[in-house]
Amino acid sequence: GVMEYYKELRKFIGHRPLILVGSVVLVVNDNNEILLQKREDNSWGLPGGLMDLGESIEGTARREVLEETGLTIGDLHLLGVFSGENYYFKISNGDEFYSVTVVFSTRDIRAGELQTSDESYDLVFFDLDNLPPNLTEEYSSYIMPYIENIKKRVI
């Protein structure tokens, strides 16, 4: 396969800060629960990832949900775009980046069964009033603005 865009860039720029665009998806079931994935470090987050060259952001969202959860999703609703100094990250290998994250929701699960992957150690639909305590601050910021609208089934 083609090496991921940002990994290709890193060969030239080393650890210096990049702006990286990605998306996450709030997959909502009929019980108004949202799908979270448990990561390697035991924290919970949303399925999603970084955009590849030539890909639309909706395409990124659908591809990442399929890769990380086994679900094929259809209609996406744009919820918001998160960027700025609060979304600066320096990861353990020294790479620095500012993320621009496009947050979508979907209730349109078309096919598939939940299946874990090398990025998803567990996949659980959570009640909005009982989100796990080890939900990272980053992912909380993507979810919290929309909780009331999800409960009212606006999104």
Secondary structure, 3 states (H helix, E strand, C coil): CCCCHHHHHHHHHCCCCEEEEEEEEEEECCCCCEEEEECCCCCEECCEEECCCCCCHHHHHHHHHHHHHCCEECCCEEEEEECCHHHEEECCCCCEEEEEEEEEEECCEEECCCCCCCCCCEEEEECCCCCCCCECHHHHHHHHHHHHHHHCCCC
